[in-house]
Amino acid sequence: MKEIVIYSSTHCPYCVMAKELLESKNVKFKELRVDEKFEYAKESVKRSGGRKTVPQIFIGDYHVGGYDDLYALDQEGKLDPMLES
């Protein structure tokens, strides 16, 4: 299974929804809190091509984007195959 990384912050409702969606798929993910460690914020911006919002979600080397992007993948039936490969 590919490593799943989510850059998030404490008071972000979209971060909560993204984590809940991933948890509903019974997959493990690494959460990196940008509000706790500034280095994670810089890393997130670099990895995402300049996006400064949270969450930023990665499945392996693939940059999903934010919660809306994750949700859209799920609705299109594309998320499960990504998580399984």
Secondary structure, DSSP 8 states (H G I E B T S, - for coil): ---EEEEE-TT-HHHHHHHHHHHHTT---EEEETTT-HHHHHHHHHHTTS--SS-EEEETTEEEESHHHHHHHHHTT-HHHHHH-
